[in-house]
Every structure is written in C-alpha cells, then in structure tokens.
Amino acid sequence: KNIRMLWDGEPEYNVLLALEERSKHPLAKQIRNWLKERFPGLKADKIEKFKETPGQGPEGKLREHYYQIKPLANVGSGSFGLYKNGNKILSAQMEDRLDPEFCSTAKRLKAMGKSVFLLSGDNQERVEAAAKACDGAVQKAFWSMNPLDKEKIAGSYGDALMLGDGVNDALALKAANVGVSVSGGVDLALASSEVYFCKEGLGNLTQLFEGCSKILGILKTNIGLAVGYNVLFIILALYGKISPLAAAILMPLSSIILLSVSLTLLRSLNGILRN
C-alpha cells in the first residue's frame, strides 16, 4: 500500500503514529508500517484518554489538544482524516489493489452452491467495482456499512458464515451462525468467532468448506457401515447362523473396521488442511 497525505499546517506524524499504535482497525497496522518505513526513528507520543469507536476511529488527548481519526465520506477506500480539536489537519488516502484471491475464492464458493455477499464500510464506487470484478460471483454487495448494519445482515440469515478481521466485524461475526476470523485479526473479532485461520489468504475459506464436507462424508460413511453391519449380524443371529462366541468377537471387530475406514478417509482430509 501507499498513502498520500495532505497536511493543513505542520505535519504531526508522531500524533498519527500514537493513535494508530493503539488502534485495533486492520488498516492501522498498514499505516504504522508505512510511517516507520518512511520516518525511521519516529517516536509516538503518549496519548491520554484513548478510546476507539467501531466505525469511527481512535481518539485521545495529547497535552492540551484532542485528536481524532475519522473516515472521510465519499472520498475512497481507506481514506481518513486527522482532526485536532475538531479541525481537520490531515486528509489521507490509502492506495491499494483488490486481493488477488478475492474473486477466485468468490467463484469457487459460488460453484459450491454458496451465496456470496460483500459487506464493506467502503464507498459505493469501490465496493461495486470489487463485486463487478468477480463476474457475478458476488450475489449482493453492501457499502458504507457500519458495525450495526453488518450485524443486522449477518443475523438475518440462519445459515450465514461471516468472515472478518476487524473490530467493525465483531458484532456481525457473533450474529452469524458461524464466525470466521483471519490471521492478524483483532482480539475482539477473535473472541466473537468459532473458527480462526492461522495463515493468511482467502483461499482458507474454500478449504474450510471442503474439509467440513469431507468430515460429513466420513460421518455418513461410518453411520451407514455401523447400521448395515449391525442389521446384518442381528438377522444372522436371529436365524441362528452365528454362535454367541462369534457374535462376541464380531461386535468389537465392527469398531476396528470403522476406525480403519475413518483413518483412511482422514488422510485425504489432512491433505486439504495442509494445503
């Protein structure tokens, strides 16, 4: 990412760094890294009365001044302003490209029969462009979403899976039937999720579905084998075709057979998880 910054007066990079160092927003890490790369040795000032409001941004007091970081409306993805005592002193725009895995993952999910929704706090132009790039794989796209908006949509579908990484996604992750947090997500998002991806990449999502399908297949196979095995030998026992001793041997043998089948099928599941 690259960040374009337009200051109104003397730049206060130390204040910006101080606020972003304590922020839980996913973009805060990008901003911190950008500042440290371009200004080696830059030190963050100590912020007092720090707080961060989901959907708004971090804020706090430094000496006699009060600073806030807020998103800039109708400017573009990743745009934000730094305000000092209510007056904007910085307009910034983060330039980035769409994740190369986004469209391929959306297309694979659609091929699996899933409906893909895109919920974003970005502006309409940016969100519609991202959805359009996927050639119809994204069924619905929502823009300018705040945390409550995301929560409402995620909670309105009984079988919804929500993927998120930031504090703005925490409510939606909790409201969804299954919440999934990605590597690098903030603590609040992780605490609201049932699943956590240890490595980066949207491709993990399709692997999750493939792994779950494989596990369901193993369970169904085992249930079918167990029922068939027991029905067969109950019938044989009723007709006197097997002795009590043979029945006593066959019962634990069924458990061994099911375990062997499960281990064989799990090898293919391990291949999915390793990839």
N, C-alpha and C positions, 0 to 999 in steps of 0.2 A: 504493500500500500504506500501511497504518497499522500501527504497532507499539505494543502495550500492554506496559508494563514494570512489574514489581513488584520493588522492591529490598528486600533484607533488610539495612537499615542505610543508611549514607551512600552515595548513588549514585556510581559510578566510571565516568562516561561516557568519560573520557579513556582508560581502560584498554580499554573495549569498542571504541572507535574505533581504538586502536592495533592490536588483534588483527584487526579486520575490514579495516583498510587493507592488510594483508599477506596476507589470506586469498584463495584462488582460488575459493571457492564462489560460485555465481551469486547467491545471496541477499546476499552480503557487500556488493555494490555498493548494493543497496537499503537496507541498514542504514546504510551510510556516508552516503548521501544524506539519509536521514531524520534522522540525528544532526546533520549540518551545517545542515540547514534549521531545525531547532528550537533549536539551540545555536550561533548564529553566533560565530565566533571560537574554537570548541572546538579545542584542540590535542591531538594524540595523543602519548602518552608513548612513549619509546623502549623497545621490547621486546627483551630478550636471550634467547638460546637458543630462538628461534622455530622452531616446526615445525607442520606441518598433516598430519593423518592422514585420508585419504579415508574418508568415512562417519562420522567422529568430529567433527573440528573443529580450529581453530587453538589453539595454546597457547604460552606463553612466560613468561619471568621478568621481573618489574619490581621493581627494588630487592631486598628480601628476600622477596618474595611470588611465588608461582607461580600463574598464571591459565590457565584452560581454558574454551573454549566447547564445549558438548556439546548434541546434540539431546535434547529431552525426550520420553521414550517415552509413547505413549498419551495425548498432550495435543492434538495437532492439527498441521496443515500449517504449517511454518515456525516451530515452537516451538523455543526453545533456552534454555539456562541458562548463566550465567557463574559459574564456580567459582573461589574463592580459597583456595589451599592445601587443596583437596579439599572445601571447604564452599561450598554454593550461596549466592550473594549476589544473584542476579538470575534471575527467571523472566520470559521474554518470549514473546509470541505475535504473529506477523505475520498480519494480516488481509488476505486477497486474494481475488480472484474468478477464476474459470476464464477462461482466454484465450478470447475470443470466436471465434477461428479454429480452436480445437481440434476442436470437434465437426464443423464444416463440412469441415475437412480430413480427419478420420477417415471421414466419409461419402463423400467423393469418392474416397478411397483404396479403400474397400470397393466402390464402384461400378466401379473399375478392376480388381477381382478380387483385391485385396490383403488379406491378413490383418493386422489392426492389433492390436498388443499394447501395453499401457501398463505400463512398468516404473518404479516410483517408490519412493523412500525414505519417503514419507508414510505415515500410518497407514491402516488398512483402511477406516475410515469415509470419509475424504477421497477415496481412490482409487476406491472403489466408486461414490461419488457422481459423480465425474468420468466414469467409464465409463458409468454409467446415463444421464447427461445426453445421451449421443450416440445413444440409441435403438438399441442393438445394433450400432453401427458398430465398437465396440471388442470384438474377439473374446475376448481374455483380458486380465485386469488383475492385476498383482502388486504387493503393498505391502510396506513395511518391508524393502526390498531394499538390501543393501549392495553395494559395487562388485563383489565376487566373485560374488554372486548374479546380478547383471546380466550379467557376463561369461559365466557358465555358460549362461544362456538365449540370449544373442545368438550364442554359438558353437555351440549345438546345432542351429541351422537353417542349412543350407548356402547358402541364397539370401537370408539376412536382411540388411536395411538397418537400421542403428541411427542414430537422431537424438538428439544430446545436446549439452549446453553446459557441463558442469562437470567437475571433477576426478573426481567419483564415476562419471562415464560413460566415462572414458578407456579402461578395460580392456574394456568392452563395445564401444566404438567400434572398437577394434583387433581384437576377436574376431569381429565381424560381417563378412560378405562385403563390405559397403560401409559405411563410417562417414561420417556427415554431421555437421559441426559448424555451429552457428549463430553469427550475428554477436554479439559480446560474450563468446564462449566463452573459456575459459582456454587458455593455451599448451599444456598437456598434452593437452587434448581436441583441439586443432587438429592437434597432431603425430600423433595417433592416427587421423586421418580422411583419407579420399580426396577428400571434397567439402567445400567451405566456402561457406556462404551469406553474401554480403556485406551483405545487407539483412535487417532483422528481419521476422518473420512466418512462421507455419507454412504459409502458402499456397505458399511456395517449394518445399515438398516435392512437391506435386502438379505444379507447373511442371517440376520435375526429371524426374518420370516422363513427362510429356508431351513434354518436349524429347528425352529418350532414345528414346521411341517414334518420334518424328519422324526422329531420326538413323538408327535402324534401318531405317525405311521408305526413307530416301534410299539407304542402302547396298544394300538388297534391290533397289530400282529400278535402281540402277546396274549391279549384277551381272547382273540379268535382261537389261538392254539390251545389255551387253557380250557376254554369251553369245549372245543372239539375233543381234546384228549380225555377230559373227564366224562363227557357224554358217552364216548366210545367204550371206555372201560367200565362205566356203570352198567351199560347194556350187556357187555360181556359177562360181568359179574352176576347180573340178574338171571342170565341163562346158564350160569354155571360153567362158563367157558374158561374161567381163570380161578385159581385157588386163592385162599386168603393170604398165603405166603407171597404169591405172585403180585397180589394187589398191594401188599405192604411194601414191596420193592418198587412197584410202578409209581406209587404216589410221590416219593422223594425224587424219583427219576424225572418226573414232569418238571420239577423246579430246576433241575440241572439243565434240561432241554431249553426251558425258557431263558435261563441265564445265558446259555451259549448263543441262542438266537439274538438276544439283546446285545451282547458284546460284539457279535459280528456286525450288526446294524450300526452300532455306535462308532465303528471305525470310519464309516463314511461321514458321520456327523462330526467327528474330530477333524476330518479333512476340511469341512466347511468352516469350522471355528478357527482353525489355524490360518486359513486364508484371509 
